[in-house]
Amino acid sequence: METHDLIAMERSARHASAARKRGRPLEMAPSEVLDRIRLEHARGTLFRMHREHPGLYARARRLFGTWAAAVANAGVDRDRAMADARRRSLETRRRARQNVSG
């Protein structure tokens, strides 16, 4: 390889590393976080996100301040989502008890 080719490659590598922003890289864009929240809501799995999807939960809190604010920004009615989750939880427990005693 020619010397001038090596110099050009070196300059290109330096330029690429200089273009990178300082600090921690953004792991998920805000729009992606909101899309994931909407997806989990559509699946009915928005309950216990801090345990089931801690990375998404933490990223949402970093970007929007609180989990509730992230859910609101996603256009999800958090109170209704929580009520639906509680209802499903109670139904699951009832079925489990019936299976044990029946």
N, C-alpha and C positions, 0 to 999 in steps of 0.2 A: 504494500500500500504506500502511496506517495505521502510525503510529509505534509503537503498542503491539504490532502484529504483528511489526515489525522487532526490537523488544526481545525478544519471546518467541523468535524464531528465533535471535537472538544467544545468549540464555541456553541454549537447547537445544544449540547447537553447542558452547558452552563445557562443558556437562555431558557431552556425548558424548566430548570430548577428555579431560576429567578422569577419566572412567571407565576409560580405557585404562591398562593396567599399564605401569610404567616398564620400561626395558631392551629387549633384543632380543625381537621377537615370536617365539613358538614356531612354527616352520615346519611341524613335523609332530608330532603327538601320539605318545607312546610306543606306544599301541596300533596306530597307523597304521604306525609303523616295524616293529613286530613282524609285522603283516599283510603288509607288503611283503617282509620276509625270508622268511616262509612261502611267499609267491607265487613268489619267485625260486627257492626250494628246490624247489618243485613243478615248476617249469619246467626244473630242472637247471642253472640259471645262477648258482648261489651262488658259484662260483669266480671269482676276480679282480674282486670287487665294488669294490675300491678303484680299479680302472681303468675298469670299465664303468659304475658308478653311484657316483661319488665323493660326491655329495650325500647319498645314503642311508647310505653307509659312515660319513661324518663325523657325521651326525646320530645314528646308532646309537652311535658312540663317545662323543659328548657326553652322551647320555642314559643309557648303561649302563656307561660306563667303558672298555670294550674291545669290539672286534667279537665276540670269542669269547663274552663275557657276553651280548651282544645276541642272538646266535644261540642260545645256551642258553636264554635267556628266551623265545625264540620256540618252544621245544620241538623244535629241530632237533638231531640228532646230528651235530655238526660233523665229527668224525673220519670218520664214514661218508660224509658229503657230500663231504669232500675226497678220500677214496678213490675214490668214484664219479667225481668230476671228473678225477682222474688217469687212471683207466681209460678214460674217454671220450677224453681227450687222446691217450693212447697209440694207441687205435683209429683216431683221426683221422689221426695221423701215419703209421700203417701203411698206411692206405688211400691216403694221398697218395703215399707211396713206391711203392706198387704201381701207381698210375696213371701215375707218371713212368716207371717201368721197364717197364711192361707195355704 
